[in-house]
Structures are given as structure tokens and as C-alpha cells.
Amino acid sequence: MKPAGFPLLILAVAGTLAAQEPARTSARLAQEIKAALPRYEPPPPPVLDQPKALPADPDILVLPKVTVKEYRPPTHDPDAWLTNKAVGQKAMAAYKQSMTDLEWALNSWFIPLVTPPASARARSAYRTNKFGNEVIRLGSLMDRISAEDPKAAAELRQELKNLVEGRHAGSK
């Protein structure tokens, strides 16, 4: 038998075993199970808001009442709706803006497999700056919380400290 023959034999046996029908439940057992379960009662249809009777004026257009439920993005991230390409362009623009023309001319060069390209350095600098801004925002929020509840603010400060230390420990 060739080397591929044994796996094919196993595949054929597995296919025939899988094709067999599973054991069926008897009609009596199925009826007993159905009798033990509660009956299904569909939920009542939702009651829609009825418009109030307004005077029949041809200049008034009455529209149905509409409720809009819009959910906010899960973070305070201003880049939540941007694509990766747009975030990369934004990061590169901020990176170029942070340097003089001479610095950019010197830092835009890279050696493949040795140094990261400017786009990777730009994204890293952008994420670091964004993280720093978030830490500052949370610090000011904790200052406002400490006026109301100093104990809760102390716990939040400890969590923020752990977050910052964990980020620095993970970047080494």
C-alpha cells in the first residue's frame, strides 16, 4: 500500500460512519418529553404609540413618532471610526510635524531587517502620545472624583498606576 493509502482508508471509514443516521427517539418518548415542557405562548405584539388627534389643517404634516437608539463607541478614542490606513496617515503626519526638515530627512531612512521603517516609528510614537493623553485625562477625572469620594479616587489611582506600570513592563 502506498503511503497515501492508509490516510485515505481512514478517511473513507470515517465518512461512512458519519453518514449513518443517528438513533431516532421513539414516538412515545417524544410525546412524554413534549408533555413535560411548558406550552409556548408567543409574546404579545408591541403597542405602538398612537398619534394625537390634531386639527385637520392642510399646512400641517404629521409624522409618526420615531425613537432612535444610538450607541456610542465603546471607548473615548477619537480614532474609533478611522480605518487602519487613515490612522497610519494621521500618525505619519503627526510624526513629520514633530520634527524639523533635517531631522525628517535623517530619520526617514531605514535599513531593512535592522531598523524599523518611519511608518512603524510614527505609529509607535502616536500610540505612546495617545496613551499619555489618556493617562492625563484619567488623572484629571480622578482629581474631580477625589473631591466627592477620596477612597474611590485612591483605588482608581492605584489601578491607573498598575496600568501604567504594566504597559511599561510589557514594552521592555
C-alpha positions as CSV (number, residue, x, y, z in Angstrom):
1,M,0.0,0.0,0.0
2,K,1.3,3.5,-0.9
3,P,1.9,6.0,1.9
4,A,-1.2,8.0,1.0
5,G,-3.4,4.8,1.0
6,F,-3.7,4.5,4.8
7,P,-4.9,8.0,5.5
8,L,-7.4,7.6,2.6
9,L,-8.7,4.4,4.1
10,I,-9.2,6.1,7.5
11,L,-11.0,9.0,5.7
12,A,-13.3,6.6,3.9
13,V,-14.2,4.7,7.1
14,A,-14.8,7.9,8.9
15,G,-17.1,9.1,6.1
16,T,-19.2,6.0,6.1
17,L,-19.5,6.2,9.9
18,A,-20.6,9.8,9.7
19,A,-23.1,9.1,7.0
20,Q,-25.1,6.6,9.2
21,E,-28.3,8.0,10.6
22,P,-28.4,8.7,14.4
23,A,-30.7,6.7,16.6
24,R,-34.2,8.1,16.5
25,T,-36.3,8.8,19.6
26,S,-39.5,6.7,19.9
27,A,-42.8,8.4,19.4
28,R,-43.9,7.6,23.0
29,L,-40.7,9.1,24.5
30,A,-41.1,12.2,22.3
31,Q,-44.7,12.7,23.5
32,E,-43.6,12.4,27.1
33,I,-40.9,14.9,26.7
34,K,-43.3,17.4,25.0
35,A,-45.9,16.9,27.8
36,A,-43.3,17.7,30.4
37,L,-42.3,21.0,28.7
38,P,-44.4,24.2,29.2
39,R,-46.5,25.3,26.3
40,Y,-45.1,28.1,24.1
41,E,-47.1,31.3,24.3
42,P,-45.9,34.0,21.9
43,P,-45.2,37.4,23.5
44,P,-48.0,40.0,22.9
45,P,-47.4,42.3,20.0
46,P,-45.8,45.6,21.0
47,V,-48.3,48.5,21.4
48,L,-47.2,51.4,19.2
49,D,-47.6,55.0,20.1
50,Q,-50.8,56.4,18.6
51,P,-50.6,59.9,17.2
52,K,-52.7,62.5,18.9
53,A,-55.7,63.9,17.1
54,L,-54.7,67.2,15.5
55,P,-56.9,69.6,13.7
56,A,-57.2,68.8,10.0
57,D,-55.0,71.6,8.7
58,P,-53.6,71.1,5.2
59,D,-50.4,73.0,6.1
60,I,-49.5,70.6,9.0
61,L,-47.7,67.5,8.1
62,V,-48.0,64.9,10.9
63,L,-45.1,62.4,11.0
64,P,-45.1,59.2,13.0
65,K,-43.2,59.2,16.3
66,V,-39.7,57.6,15.9
67,T,-37.4,56.5,18.7
68,V,-33.7,56.4,17.8
69,K,-31.4,54.3,20.0
70,E,-27.9,55.0,19.0
71,Y,-25.0,53.5,20.9
72,R,-21.8,55.4,21.5
73,P,-18.4,53.8,20.6
74,P,-17.1,51.7,23.4
75,T,-14.1,54.0,24.0
76,H,-13.1,57.6,24.2
77,D,-10.9,57.0,21.3
78,P,-11.2,59.7,18.6
79,D,-9.8,57.2,16.0
80,A,-12.6,54.6,16.7
81,W,-14.2,55.2,13.3
82,L,-11.0,55.5,11.2
83,T,-9.5,52.8,9.1
84,N,-6.0,51.5,9.7
85,K,-4.8,53.4,6.7
86,A,-6.3,56.7,7.9
87,V,-4.8,56.1,11.4
88,G,-1.4,55.4,9.8
89,Q,-1.6,58.6,7.7
90,K,-2.6,60.6,10.8
91,A,0.3,59.1,12.8
92,M,2.8,59.8,10.0
93,A,1.6,63.5,9.7
94,A,2.0,63.9,13.5
95,Y,5.4,62.3,13.3
96,K,6.6,64.5,10.5
97,Q,5.2,67.6,12.3
98,S,7.2,66.8,15.4
99,M,10.5,67.1,13.5
100,T,12.4,69.7,11.6
101,D,13.1,69.1,7.9
102,L,16.7,68.0,8.7
103,E,15.5,65.5,11.4
104,W,12.9,64.1,9.0
105,A,15.5,63.7,6.2
106,L,17.8,61.8,8.6
107,N,15.0,59.8,10.3
108,S,13.1,58.8,7.2
109,W,15.9,56.4,6.1
110,F,16.0,52.8,7.4
111,I,17.9,49.6,6.9
112,P,15.6,46.7,6.2
113,L,15.8,43.9,8.8
114,V,17.8,46.1,11.1
115,T,15.8,49.2,11.8
116,P,12.0,49.8,11.7
117,P,10.6,52.0,8.9
118,A,9.4,55.5,9.6
119,S,5.8,54.4,9.4
120,A,6.3,51.9,12.3
121,R,8.1,54.5,14.4
122,A,5.3,57.0,13.6
123,R,2.6,54.6,14.7
124,S,4.6,53.8,17.9
125,A,5.0,57.4,18.7
126,Y,1.4,58.1,18.0
127,R,0.2,55.3,20.3
128,T,2.6,56.4,23.1
129,N,1.3,60.0,22.8
130,K,-2.3,58.8,22.8
131,F,-1.7,56.7,25.9
132,G,-0.1,59.6,27.6
133,N,-3.0,61.9,26.8
134,E,-5.4,59.2,28.1
135,V,-3.4,59.0,31.4
136,I,-3.6,62.8,31.7
137,R,-7.4,62.7,31.1
138,L,-7.9,60.0,33.7
139,G,-5.8,61.9,36.2
140,S,-7.9,65.0,35.8
141,L,-11.0,62.8,36.1
142,M,-9.7,61.3,39.4
143,D,-9.0,64.8,40.7
144,R,-12.7,65.6,40.3
145,I,-13.7,62.3,41.8
146,S,-11.5,62.8,44.9
147,A,-13.5,65.9,45.8
148,E,-16.6,63.7,46.2
149,D,-15.1,60.3,47.3
150,P,-11.4,60.3,48.3
151,K,-11.4,56.5,48.9
152,A,-12.7,55.6,45.5
153,A,-10.3,58.1,43.9
154,A,-7.4,56.4,45.7
155,E,-8.5,53.0,44.4
156,L,-8.7,54.3,40.9
157,R,-5.3,56.0,41.1
158,Q,-3.8,52.6,42.2
159,E,-5.5,50.9,39.2
160,L,-4.1,53.6,36.9
161,K,-0.6,53.2,38.4
162,N,-0.9,49.4,37.8
163,L,-2.0,50.0,34.2
164,V,0.9,52.4,33.5
165,E,3.5,50.1,35.2
166,G,2.1,47.1,33.3
167,R,2.4,48.9,30.0
168,H,6.0,49.9,30.7
169,A,6.8,46.4,31.8
170,G,5.2,44.9,28.6
171,S,7.2,47.3,26.3
172,K,10.6,46.1,27.5
